[in-house]
Amino acid sequence: MGERPYTILSCGVSLDGYLDAATDERLVLSNDADLERVDEVRAQCDAILVGAATVRNDNPRLLVRTPALRQQRRARGLGETPMKVTITEHARLDACSRFFATGDSKKLVYCATPSVEIAHRRLGAVATVIDGGQPVDLSRLVGDLYHRGVRRLMVEGGGRVHTQFLTADLADELQLVIAPFFVGNSRAHRFVGDGSFPWHPGRRAQLAETRQIGDVVLLRYALSSRFVATS
């Protein structure tokens, strides 16, 4: 495997493992204190990656929110917000969404080969469109990010993207926050889907940290030998 960024998967789930509530209303899984922690992790990274479905459904800004953290990045000669990255198969993305319209950072769209031309037409004015292969090859993607200067990558979902990174064994740590309630709706999306994962009953993931943050709990898992305990 070639060089790739140190990769952190970040996710919040309900007690029964769901990312959302299968409704149009956004499910709030975290709390203010944990959002501050996530902001600190973002500020330490060179890029933030989400799937196209997350861009469409959640319309995230993916910005560093805290002024002091933005100032620290500027003092290090960086932009206020890490580079934003998304993956798409059909380029069904709105160039006016907050992913593209907010922040001073570069935006990268890794697109499946058959949709590259339409992605250029739709998004070329607001992002760099990159042919990611058919289907998009994550190993190729993370290698390309590394060569673009990304040394720390934060992956914030959704479930399909988390599944792809985990089954491809391309994650170095998992930061999983557990919210103190149930969703109870099998139509909702889970943290991961079906797949062949490197961690199973015969090979358990290493729990590196457990931290209570108000009414939620952070579980940090070391997923590779590159895991950094103090990150």
MARVEXPA-956046 format. One record per residue (C-alpha): residue in one letter; residue number from 1; y negated, z, x. Coordinates in Angstrom, 1 decimal. Last residue first. Layout:
# residues N
A, NUM, Y, Z, X $
...
# end
This chain:
# residues 231
S, 231, -12.9, 18.8, -4.4 $
T, 230, -11.7, 22.0, -2.6 $
A, 229, -8.0, 21.4, -2.9 $
V, 228, -8.1, 17.8, -1.6 $
F, 227, -5.0, 15.9, -2.6 $
R, 226, -4.1, 13.2, -0.1 $
S, 225, -0.4, 14.1, -0.2 $
S, 224, -0.4, 12.8, -3.8 $
L, 223, -0.5, 14.0, -7.4 $
A, 222, -2.0, 17.5, -6.9 $
Y, 221, -2.6, 18.8, -10.4 $
R, 220, -5.7, 20.6, -11.6 $
L, 219, -5.5, 22.4, -15.0 $
L, 218, -8.8, 23.3, -16.6 $
V, 217, -8.7, 25.7, -19.6 $
V, 216, -11.1, 25.6, -22.6 $
D, 215, -12.7, 28.5, -24.5 $
G, 214, -15.2, 29.4, -21.7 $
I, 213, -14.0, 27.7, -18.6 $
Q, 212, -10.7, 29.2, -17.7 $
R, 211, -9.4, 27.8, -14.4 $
T, 210, -5.9, 26.9, -13.3 $
E, 209, -5.5, 25.3, -9.9 $
A, 208, -3.0, 23.3, -7.7 $
L, 207, -0.2, 22.7, -10.1 $
Q, 206, 2.2, 20.4, -8.2 $
A, 205, 3.8, 17.7, -10.3 $
R, 204, 7.5, 18.1, -11.0 $
R, 203, 10.1, 15.7, -9.6 $
G, 202, 13.5, 16.0, -11.3 $
P, 201, 12.0, 16.8, -14.7 $
H, 200, 9.6, 13.9, -14.3 $
W, 199, 6.6, 12.9, -12.2 $
P, 198, 6.6, 9.3, -10.8 $
F, 197, 6.1, 8.1, -14.4 $
S, 196, 8.0, 5.3, -16.1 $
G, 195, 5.9, 4.5, -19.2 $
D, 194, 5.1, 5.3, -22.8 $
G, 193, 1.5, 6.3, -23.6 $
V, 192, -0.8, 8.8, -22.0 $
F, 191, -3.4, 11.3, -23.2 $
R, 190, -2.5, 10.6, -26.8 $
H, 189, -4.4, 8.5, -29.3 $
A, 188, -4.6, 9.6, -33.0 $
R, 187, -2.3, 8.1, -35.6 $
S, 186, 0.1, 11.0, -35.1 $
N, 185, -2.4, 13.4, -36.7 $
G, 184, -2.1, 17.1, -36.0 $
V, 183, -5.4, 17.4, -34.1 $
F, 182, -4.7, 20.9, -32.8 $
F, 181, -7.2, 23.4, -31.3 $
P, 180, -8.1, 25.3, -28.1 $
A, 179, -9.1, 22.4, -25.9 $
I, 178, -7.1, 21.7, -22.8 $
V, 177, -8.8, 20.2, -19.8 $
L, 176, -6.8, 18.0, -17.4 $
Q, 175, -8.1, 17.3, -13.9 $
L, 174, -5.4, 15.1, -12.3 $
E, 173, -5.3, 14.4, -8.6 $
D, 172, -4.4, 11.6, -6.1 $
A, 171, -3.9, 8.9, -8.6 $
L, 170, -2.5, 5.4, -7.8 $
D, 169, 1.2, 6.0, -8.6 $
A, 168, 1.4, 2.8, -10.7 $
T, 167, 2.7, 4.9, -13.6 $
L, 166, -0.2, 7.3, -13.3 $
F, 165, -2.9, 4.7, -13.0 $
Q, 164, -1.6, 2.6, -15.9 $
T, 163, -1.1, 5.6, -18.2 $
H, 162, -4.6, 6.9, -17.5 $
V, 161, -5.9, 3.4, -18.3 $
R, 160, -4.0, 3.2, -21.6 $
G, 159, -5.1, 6.8, -22.5 $
G, 158, -8.8, 6.2, -22.1 $
G, 157, -9.9, 7.1, -19.6 $
E, 156, -12.3, 8.9, -17.3 $
V, 155, -11.1, 7.7, -13.9 $
M, 154, -13.2, 9.1, -11.0 $
L, 153, -13.1, 7.1, -7.8 $
R, 152, -14.0, 8.5, -4.3 $
R, 151, -14.2, 6.2, -1.3 $
V, 150, -15.9, 3.2, -3.0 $
G, 149, -17.5, 1.0, -0.3 $
R, 148, -16.9, -2.4, -1.8 $
H, 147, -13.8, -2.7, 0.3 $
Y, 146, -12.5, 0.4, -1.4 $
L, 145, -13.3, -1.1, -4.8 $
D, 144, -11.3, -4.2, -3.9 $
G, 143, -8.3, -2.1, -2.9 $
V, 142, -8.6, -0.2, -6.2 $
L, 141, -8.6, -3.5, -8.2 $
R, 140, -5.7, -5.1, -6.2 $
S, 139, -3.5, -2.0, -6.8 $
L, 138, -4.6, -2.0, -10.4 $
D, 137, -3.6, -5.7, -11.1 $
V, 136, -5.3, -7.0, -14.2 $
P, 135, -2.7, -9.0, -16.1 $
Q, 134, -3.1, -11.7, -15.0 $
G, 133, -5.4, -11.1, -12.1 $
G, 132, -8.5, -9.0, -11.6 $
D, 131, -11.0, -11.8, -11.5 $
I, 130, -14.3, -10.0, -11.0 $
V, 129, -17.4, -10.0, -13.2 $
T, 128, -20.5, -8.4, -11.7 $
A, 127, -22.6, -6.9, -14.5 $
V, 126, -25.7, -7.3, -16.7 $
A, 125, -26.4, -11.0, -16.6 $
G, 124, -22.8, -12.0, -16.1 $
L, 123, -21.7, -10.1, -19.2 $
R, 122, -21.1, -12.5, -22.1 $
R, 121, -21.0, -15.9, -20.2 $
H, 120, -19.2, -14.4, -17.2 $
A, 119, -16.7, -12.7, -19.4 $
I, 118, -16.0, -16.0, -21.2 $
E, 117, -15.1, -17.6, -17.9 $
V, 116, -13.1, -14.6, -16.7 $
S, 115, -11.0, -14.4, -19.8 $
P, 114, -7.8, -16.2, -18.6 $
T, 113, -7.9, -14.3, -15.3 $
A, 112, -7.9, -10.7, -16.7 $
C, 111, -11.2, -9.1, -16.1 $
Y, 110, -12.4, -6.5, -13.7 $
V, 109, -16.0, -5.7, -14.9 $
L, 108, -18.3, -4.0, -12.3 $
K, 107, -21.6, -2.4, -13.0 $
K, 106, -23.9, -1.5, -10.2 $
S, 105, -26.0, 1.7, -10.6 $
D, 104, -29.5, 2.2, -12.0 $
G, 103, -28.4, 3.8, -15.2 $
T, 102, -28.2, 2.7, -18.8 $
A, 101, -27.8, -0.8, -20.4 $
F, 100, -24.3, -1.7, -19.1 $
F, 99, -22.3, 1.3, -20.2 $
R, 98, -24.8, 1.9, -23.0 $
S, 97, -23.7, -1.2, -24.8 $
C, 96, -26.1, -4.2, -24.8 $
A, 95, -23.7, -6.5, -22.9 $
D, 94, -21.2, -5.9, -25.7 $
L, 93, -17.6, -6.1, -24.6 $
R, 92, -14.6, -8.1, -25.9 $
A, 91, -13.8, -9.5, -22.4 $
H, 90, -10.2, -10.3, -23.4 $
E, 89, -8.2, -8.2, -20.9 $
T, 88, -10.8, -5.7, -19.8 $
I, 87, -11.2, -3.2, -17.0 $
T, 86, -14.3, -1.2, -16.5 $
V, 85, -16.3, 0.1, -13.5 $
K, 84, -19.6, 2.0, -13.2 $
M, 83, -21.1, 2.6, -9.8 $
P, 82, -22.1, 6.2, -9.3 $
T, 81, -25.4, 7.5, -10.8 $
E, 80, -28.7, 8.6, -9.1 $
G, 79, -28.3, 5.9, -6.4 $
L, 78, -27.3, 7.0, -3.0 $
G, 77, -29.3, 7.8, 0.2 $
R, 76, -27.9, 11.3, 0.6 $
A, 75, -31.2, 12.7, -0.7 $
R, 74, -30.9, 10.4, -3.7 $
R, 73, -27.5, 11.9, -4.5 $
Q, 72, -28.9, 15.5, -4.2 $
Q, 71, -31.8, 14.5, -6.5 $
R, 70, -29.3, 13.3, -9.1 $
L, 69, -27.5, 16.5, -8.9 $
A, 68, -30.7, 18.5, -9.3 $
P, 67, -31.7, 16.4, -12.3 $
T, 66, -28.3, 17.1, -14.1 $
R, 65, -27.1, 14.2, -16.2 $
V, 64, -25.1, 12.1, -13.8 $
L, 63, -24.5, 9.0, -16.0 $
L, 62, -21.4, 7.6, -17.7 $
R, 61, -23.5, 6.3, -20.6 $
P, 60, -20.5, 6.2, -23.0 $
N, 59, -20.2, 3.8, -26.0 $
D, 58, -17.2, 5.8, -27.3 $
N, 57, -15.3, 3.1, -29.1 $
R, 56, -16.3, -0.1, -27.2 $
V, 55, -16.7, 1.3, -23.7 $
T, 54, -13.5, 3.5, -24.2 $
A, 53, -11.6, 0.4, -25.4 $
A, 52, -12.8, -1.5, -22.2 $
G, 51, -11.2, 1.1, -20.0 $
V, 50, -13.1, 3.6, -18.0 $
L, 49, -13.9, 3.9, -14.2 $
I, 48, -16.5, 6.0, -12.5 $
A, 47, -17.6, 5.1, -8.9 $
D, 46, -18.9, 6.7, -5.7 $
C, 45, -17.9, 10.2, -6.7 $
Q, 44, -19.5, 13.6, -5.9 $
A, 43, -22.0, 13.3, -8.7 $
R, 42, -19.2, 12.6, -11.2 $
V, 41, -17.5, 15.8, -10.2 $
E, 40, -20.7, 17.8, -10.7 $
D, 39, -21.2, 16.2, -14.1 $
V, 38, -17.6, 17.2, -15.0 $
R, 37, -18.4, 20.8, -14.2 $
E, 36, -21.5, 20.7, -16.3 $
L, 35, -19.4, 19.2, -19.2 $
D, 34, -17.1, 22.2, -18.7 $
A, 33, -19.9, 24.7, -19.2 $
D, 32, -21.2, 22.8, -22.3 $
N, 31, -17.8, 22.7, -24.0 $
S, 30, -15.0, 20.1, -24.1 $
L, 29, -12.8, 18.5, -26.7 $
V, 28, -15.5, 17.0, -29.0 $
L, 27, -13.8, 14.4, -31.2 $
R, 26, -16.1, 11.4, -32.0 $
E, 25, -16.2, 10.6, -35.7 $
D, 24, -14.7, 7.2, -36.6 $
T, 23, -11.3, 8.9, -37.2 $
A, 22, -8.0, 9.0, -35.4 $
A, 21, -8.8, 12.5, -34.1 $
D, 20, -9.2, 11.8, -30.5 $
L, 19, -7.7, 12.4, -27.0 $
Y, 18, -4.5, 14.0, -28.3 $
G, 17, -2.1, 16.3, -26.5 $
D, 16, -1.0, 18.8, -29.1 $
L, 15, -3.3, 21.5, -27.7 $
S, 14, -6.1, 19.0, -27.8 $
V, 13, -6.9, 16.9, -24.8 $
G, 12, -9.7, 16.4, -22.1 $
C, 11, -9.3, 14.0, -19.2 $
S, 10, -10.3, 13.4, -15.6 $
L, 9, -8.1, 11.3, -13.3 $
I, 8, -9.3, 11.6, -9.7 $
T, 7, -8.7, 8.8, -7.2 $
Y, 6, -9.4, 9.0, -3.4 $
P, 5, -10.3, 5.3, -2.9 $
R, 4, -7.8, 2.7, -1.7 $
E, 3, -6.5, 1.3, 1.6 $
G, 2, -3.5, -0.9, 1.3 $
M, 1, 0.0, 0.0, 0.0 $
# end
